[in-house]
């Protein structure tokens, strides 16, 4: 019997099978995908715009043909003629499903906009920017001393400011003579100083005295989200922050999926490069507009990113990063013009600086975390984990720093979870479960009240309760373990075994009913056995990476743990330790560094000597490759238990008592008891 076509929505990760001819909008609504529409599917409002993707998608196990959706119809053509659609867009109410398809829902088509939690983290920065303004008075031309205007400008800068060798692009030279004369031989110039050569580059000019400021963008280009901080280059003040989803998600949620897409689809790397550059332009324009800043005054950008995003930003095919020995095209820092990156939303002569990568799977984002957290200056042994789709882990102190990456996947961010979603208003983000009654209470994004407090329903009336995001996933599974609803192996007990009617059968397994919104037309939010398995795989990869570094360092414990990244800033240390995501340390020794990679980007933007520091430091960090370490698999398997199959979490045990239950009834054991080991 032929199966109905498989429909996969990004960035939510929700999927399902639907009969041929089902409108995309209908499929989205049945799956609980956040796709807007107000006109009843008549093709009038245009709010249900979607972007189908075609080609091979190994991660999803599908091949999407050009005929996966119905042909362009008259309604879409009418809208195109009147208002226009971006290239590749379709109307979800008009396009119908004809075959397996991957469909991206762009941000403007989502009712509940994604919350990109990468706010700027407070950090003291010594200012020494690469780009500065100089006011200079230039001698008028003299027939008896025939020199060009540019040469006289260079000499004036040398005489008045002690500036060394200067270069200028043709775009600036084209305006030099008219600007000099308009300013009556006085100019304000923006000069960029190369930190490696001390040469100066003339970026822009203004007639007379320019009483303005220069700005820079510190950009954390992640595989799931892109965050930018607009900084005043005079004092480092962050005057605007913004974030968006990385549009490459539709090509694969994790990095290796995108590498596979590039391998299996000729030109796929160029397609992904175009997508991310377009997103960067939109983000830069948006943040400048919101901050009321002239884009021409944005003179610098600093990028931090993982190796795959590094290559795709630069337009380099990432295929070599998908296979041993995971070779980078270049691991050094890069300084280039923004035009070479296709970024035209800011000053066209602006410069871009990309931090160095540490190794093939440990990129410039890990280098930025090291720059902001300085483990190489730590007296005690610190473990720094930048939690994300691909976790970067640093372990070290003044004597040595080790680094690795660990493929955790997108489960921590709500993807591949049955009721999961990205962080957005209406998503459950905090959960507690009463260990006696087994009843839950929760908070959702957009409300400070708990679900059992008066006024909660009124506050969430507009958003509803739509799903559960990453921090909520972590907390609910840890709470299930503490309440005895789930055993150490990750099995959910039945209603009879747990004493809770919220343990509901689901095929051969069980699920925990967290919230039933059916009475109000909302979704039923459950935690399934498959959800727990996805989190087990993610947390095991994270713990195994950390344990591998500890082995290499020759230690069984660390002094403190720092959780970095937007997700790391929002998860509970206690719940993370109950799951066994992090090693056992006193909870007061677990701290959050916020968006440490973004902070590192800001440091490099505001102080060029810090660029020299990190370029030197990356060569002193020892990279451990998890992909070829046999001990990684051993640690991974041991870490699948919650919190761990063999390691004793003594610090956690002082705060939490985990029920000694087992719901594996194979072999005739009584429900709720441990299985006895068979004697040999």
N, C-alpha and C positions, 0 to 999 in steps of 0.2 A: 504494500500500500504506500503510495507516494505521500510524503509528509508535506504539510503546508509550509510556505516560505518562512524562513527565520528572519525576524526584524530585530536589529540591534540599534539602540539609541545611545548616542554620546552627547554630552559628557556623563550622563547619569549611569550608563552601563546597563540599563534595564533592557530586557529582551523577551521575546515571545514569538509564537508561531501564529500566523493569521492566514485565513483563506485568501486565495487570489482574488483581487478586486477590492480588498478592504482599503478604504482611504487611510493614508498615513495618520491623519488627525484622529481617526477612530482608534487605530492601534495605540497611539500615544495615550489617549484617554483611558483605555482599558488597562494599560500598564502603569498608569499613574505618572507618566512622563510630563514634565512641566512645559507644555506647548500651548501658547496663548491662542485665543480665538474669541471674537465677540460678535461675529456676523452670522453665526449658525452655519458655517461651511458654505457660504454663497460666493466666496472669493472676492469680498468687498473690502474687508478690513486689512488684509495682508499681514496680520499679526502671526499667522501660523507658518511663516517662511521656514523652510528646512533646506539642508544641503546634503544630497546623497553622495556617497563615495563609492567608487568603482575600482575593481582590481582584486588582488589576492590579499586576504586578511588572515594570516596563519594563526594569530592570537585568538580570533573568533572562530576559526575553522570554517570559513566560508570564502567563496569566490563570488564577487558581485559583478554581474554583467551589466552592460549599458542598457539592457532591457528590463532591469530589476523593478523599475517603476513604469507606470503607464506613460504614453506619449504626452508631450506638451499639448494642452488643450486650448480651446477658444477663450475660456475664462481667464486662464493665465496670460494668454496673448493680449487680451483686453487690458489686464492690469499692467502688463509690460508696456503697452503703448501709452497708457495714461500716466503711470508713475515710475515705471522702470523697476527691474529686479537686478540684484547683483548677479554677476556671472555664476552659473552653477546652482542658483537658488530655484526652488520650486515652492508652490503653495501646498501645504500639508492637507488642506481640505479637498484639493483637486487631484493630486498625484495618488494613484492607487498602487497597491503592492502586487507585483507580478512574479517576483522571485526573491531569493535571499538578498538582503540589503543592509548596509550600515548607513544610518541617518544621523547627521549632526543637527542639534537644535542650537542655533546661535544665541548669544546672550539677549539680543533684542527681541527674540521670540519667546523668552521665558517670562512667566508671570512673576515668579519669585526669584529675583536676581541672585546669582551666586555671591556669597560673602567670601571675598578673598582676604583671609586673615593674615596679612603680612604688613602690619603697621610698623612704622619706624620705631626702633627700640632706643631709648635714651642711652647715650654713650658720649663720654668726653673725648673730643677730637682736637688735636693741635692743628691749627690751620696753616697749611703751606700749599695752596692750590697751584696746579700747573698753569692755569690760565688767569691772567691778571690784566687790569686796565692801566694804561699809562697816558698821561697828557704830555704832549711834546710840541715844541715850537720849532718849525723847520725853516731854515734860511731860504729866501726866494732864489730862483734860478739866476745865474749870472753868466752873461755871454763870455766873460773873460775866464770863467772857471766852468767849462762845459761838463756837467754831471747830470745824471737823470734824477727825477724826483725821488725814486725809490732809494737811490744811493745816498741822497741827502737826508732822507728820513732815517736810514740806518745809522748814519753818522751822528745825527741829532740824538737818537736813542742811546747810542754809545756814550756820547758826551754828557747827556743829561741824566741818564739812568744807569749807566754802566752795563748796558745790554750787549751781549756778544753777537755772534753771527745770526743773521735773520734770513728766513726764507718766506716766500709768499706765493700763493696759488694765483693762477691767471685771473680767476674771478675777482680777487681783491685788487690786483694790479689794474684791471680794467676800470676801476672806480677811483683809483688813487689821485689822478690829476684833478678831476672835477671836485673831489672831496677836499683836497688841499686848498684849492682856490675858493671854494665856498666857505671854508673855515678861516680864510685869510692867513694861510700858512701855519695854522695851528690844528692839531688833530688829537683825538683820543683813539688809541689803538688797543686792540685785544691781542695779547701775545701768549702763545702756548709754549711752555718750556719742556723740552724732551728730557726726562729724568736720567736717561742713560748717556746722552751726548752733551747736554746743557745747551744745545742749539735752540733757537727761538723760531717759532712760526707765526707769521702775521695772519690772524684769523679774520679780523674785521676792523673797520675804520669808521669814525664818525667825525664830522666837521666840528672844530672848536672843542669846547669842553663838554663831554658827555656825562651828564649827571644821572647815570643809570647803574644798574647792577648786572652782573653776569651770573648765570645759573648752570647747574649741571644735573644730569640724571644718573642716579645709581639704580641699576636694573638687575634684579634677581630673576633670571630666565630659567624657570623650573619646568619640569616635564608636564606638570599639571596646571600650575598657575604662573603668571608673570606679574611681578610686582615692581613698581617704580617709585622712587622718592626724588622729588624735585628739591634741590638744595641751593641755597644762596652761597656762592663761592667766596663771599666776603667773610662770612662768619659760620658757615656750615649749617645754618638753620634749615630745617626741613619745612618748606612752605606748602608742600602738597604731596600726598601719597595716593596711589591708585593701583588697582590690580584687576586683572582679567584672567579668564580661563585661557590656557594655551590651546589655540584652535587645532593643534596637531593631535589632540586627543582622539579625533575621529579616525586617525590612521593607526591608533594603538594607544592604550592607556599607559603601558609601561615602555621603557626605552627599547628593549629588545624586539618588541612588536613593531616599533617604527623602523628599526634596522631591517627586520624581516620584510616590511612593506617596501623598503628601498631595494632590497635584494630581488624581490619577486615582481616588482612593477617598474619597468624601465622608465626613468624620469621621475620616480617617486620621491627621490631625495630633493630634486628641484621643486617639486610640488610642495613639499613640506617646508622648504626654505622660503618659498614665496608666501606661504600662509603665515609663518612666524614673523617675517619682516613686515607684512601688511598689518599684523596685530600690533607690532611695536610702533609703527607709524601712528596708528589710531590711538594707542595708549599715550604716546608723547603729545599728540595734539590735544587730547582730552585733558591731560593733567595741566598743560599750559593754559588752556582755556579756563579751567576751574580755578586756577591760581591767579588769573588775570595777568599773565606774563606773556610778553611778546616772544614767540618761538625763536625769533632771530637772536634773542639774548641767551638762549640755551646753547652753550659753546662746547660742552663736553658730555660724554656718556661713559660710564664704567659698567662693564658687564661681568656678572659671575654666573656660571652655568656648569652643568655636568658635561662630560665629554661628548655625548651624543648631541646634546643641544648646542654645544660649542661648535661642532662640525656643521650642523644644519644651519646655524646662524651665519657661519662663514661661507656657506654654499659648498661644503666639502662632503662628498659621499661618505656616510658613516659605516660602510660595509665592513671595513677592517676592525671596527670596534665590536663586531658581532662574532668574532672568532679569534681563538688564540693565535698570536700572543697579545691581542687587543691593542694594536699599535695606533697611536695618535699620529695625525699628519704633522702636528707640531704641539709640543707641550709648553713651549715658552710663552711668555706674555706677548701680547700684540698691541701695537699702537698704529692706528690707521684712520683714514677719513671716514666720516659716517656715510658719505656717498658710496663707498665701496661696499657697505652693508645694505644699500638700498633704502636708507633712512633719510627721507626728505622733509619730515615734518618739523625739523628744527633748523638752526643755522646750517646752510649747506657746506660751510667750511669747518664745522665743528669736528672735534677729534673724538675717537672712540678708543678706549683702553680696555683690554680683556685680560683679566688676571691669569697667571699661569696655571696649568693643570698639574696635578701631582703625579698621575699615572693614567693608564688606559681606562680605568673605571672609577677613578677618584679625580674629580675635576676642579675647575676654578671655584666652584661653590664651596668645596671642602677647604680650599686654600683661603677663601674669604672667612670661613668659620674659624680657621686657625688664626687669621689676622685679628679677628675681633675678640677671641677668647684666650689667645696666647697660652696654650698648654705648655709651650716650651719655656715659659717663665714661671711655671707653677711649682711650688715646693712639694705639694702633695700629688698623689697619682689621681688624675682626673680622666674620666671617661666622658667624651662629648658625642652625643648622638643627634644628628640632624635627621629627624624623622620625616620621611616622605615616601613617594613611590619607589625611589631608590635611595636607601638610607646611607649616609656617609658617617663613618665612625672614626673618631680620633681617640687615642689613649696615650697619655704621656705625662712627663714632668720635665724638669730642667735637664735631666740626663738623656732622655730619648723620647721621641714621639713616633708612634705607629699610626697607620691609617689603612682603612679598607672600605669597600662599599658592599652593601648587602641588598639583594633584590627582594624587597619586601612586597612589592606590588601595590595596587591601588586600594586594597581592602580597608586599610586604615583611614582612607578618605571617603568611605561609604560606597565605593564601587564594588561590584561583584557580590554585594550583599542584597538579600531578597527585598528588604524594605529600606535599603540604604540609599542615600543621596548625598550630594555635596552639601556643604554648609550653606544654608539659605533660611530665610524666615519660615518658621513652621517645622523645622527639623528638630527632632529630639537630640539634645546635646548633653544632658546630665540625667542620671538614673540612680535611684536607690530602691532596694527591694527589702521589705521587712522579712527577717529570717524566720519569724514565727508564722505570720499569715501568708507569706510568699506574695504579698500584694506590692505592686510597684508604684512609685511616684516619680515624676520626671519634670524637667524644664525644657522648653523649646527656645530656639533662637528667636529673639524678638520679645521675650517676656522674662521678667525677673521672678515671677511667681512660680511656685510648684503646682503641679496638676491638681493637688488636693486642697489648694488654698482658695478662699473666696475671691472671685473676680478673674480667675484664670481663664474661664471660658469667654468672658467679655474681651479680654486682651487679645486672645488668639482667634477671634471671630473672623477677621479678615484673611488670615493666612491659613487657618486650620492647622491640623497636625498631619504633616505630609510624609514623614519618613524619619529616618534616623541617620545622623551624620557620624563621622569618624570617632569623635570623643564619646558620643553616646554609645556606639558599638563597644568600645573598650569598657565603658563603665557597666553596661548591662550584662556583659558576659562575666566580668569579674564579680558583679553582684549576684549573678546566678550561682557562681561557684561558692560564694560566701553564704548564700541562703540554702545550699544543699539541693538546688534544682539541677545541678550539673556535677558530674564527678571529675576527678583529676584527669581522666583520659579525654574529657570533652563531651561525654555522652549526656544527653538530656534525659532525665527520668520521665516515666509516665505519670499520669495523675495519681495512680495508686501508689507508685514508688515515692513520689514527692509530697503527696498530700495536698496538691494544688490543682484545681480545675483549670488553671492557666496552662498546664502541660497538656497540649492537645496532640492527638495522633496526626502524623503526616506520613502516609505510606508506611514504611517499615520502621520509621523513626518517630521522634516527637519534636514539637516546637513549643516555644514559650510565647504566650500571647501577651505582648506588652501593652497594646492599646487596640481596642476595637471601635473604629469610627463608623461602622456600618449603619448605625441608627441615624446618623446625621449625613449620610452620603459620603463619608470619608473612608480611607483605606483601613484595612486590618494590618496592624504592624506587628510582626512576629520575628522572633529570633529562631532560625531553623538550624538543623544539624549541619547543613551545608555552610551556613554563615559562620558557625563556630569553627568549622574546618578551615575556612578561608582565613580567619583571624589566627588560628593556630599556625598555619603555614607562614603567615606574615611575621608573627611575633617570634617564631622559631628561627627564621632567617635573621632577624634583628639580634636576637640573643646569641645565636651561633657566631655571628660576626664579631660581637663584643668579646665572647669567650675565646675566640681564636686569637685576638690581639692580646688578651690576658695570658694565654699560653705562651705566646711569643715573648712577652715581657717576663714570664716566669712567676706570675702571681695568681692567687686564687680570689683575691678581693681587690676592690678599688676604694679610694678614700672618699670620692664624691662623684656624682653623676650630673651632667648638665644636659638637659633636653633642649635642643635647638629646633628651629623651624616653626612655621605657623601652627602646625598640628601639635608639635611638642609643647607649645605655649598653652594649649587648651586642654591637655589631658591631665588627669589626676595621677600624681605619683603613686599613691596607694593602689589605685586600680591597675596601673601599669605593672606594679610589682606583683600583685595578686596573679595577673596573667603570666608573669614571668617574662615580660618584655625586656626588663633591665635587671642587672645583678642586684643581689641583696645588699643594701646599705641602709643606715638609719635614714628615715624619710626626710629628716631635716637637712640631710646632705644631698638631696635631690632638688635641683633648682632648674628654672627655665631661663633661657637666654633670649627668648623671642626669636625674631628673624635674624639670626646671627650672620647668615650669609649676606643678607641685605645690609646689615651693619658693616660688615667687612667691605662691601662695595662702597659705602659712604665714606669709610676711612680712606680707601684708596682714591676716591674722588677728591677729597679735601686735603690730602697730604701726600705729595709725590715721594717723600722719603719713605713712606710706608710701602710704596710700590717696590722700591729697592729692597726693603726688608722682606716682603713676602716672596719676591723673586729669589732671594738667597735662601729663605727658610724652606721652601718646597723641596730643595735639593737635600735638605737635612732630615726630611720626614721619610721614614721607611714604609714602603707600600707592601701590604700583604694581600695576595691575590686569592680571594675566597674560592674562585671557580676551580682552582687546581689544587687546593689544600684538602687532602683526604680527611683531616680532622674536622673540617667544616660539616661534613655529612654526619659524623658521629655526634657532634654538638647539636646539630639540627634535630636529629631524631630524639635525643634526650630532652630537648626543649619543647617538644610537642605536648608534653604533659603540662598541666596547669597547677602550680607554676612551673614545676620541673620534676623529672622522673627520679633524679638522684641527688641533686644539690639541695642542701638544707637552707631554707630562708629563715635564719634565726631572728634577724631584725624584724622581718615581717611577722613572725610568730609572736612577738611581744605585743603586737597591736591587733592581730586578726587570728581567729581560730577557724581553720577551714574544716568543714564537716568531713568525716571519714566515711564516705559513701561510694558505692560502685553500682552502676546501672547496667553493667554487662552481665546479662543473665544466661549467656551461652553455657551449656553444660548442666543446666538445671539448678543453678544457684538460686537462693531466695532473693526476691527483689530487695534492693537497698543494702545488700551486704557485699563484702569483698569476695572475689573468687579465690578459692584455695588453690595454691600451686600444687600441681600433680607431683607426687613423689616419684623419683626415678629408681 
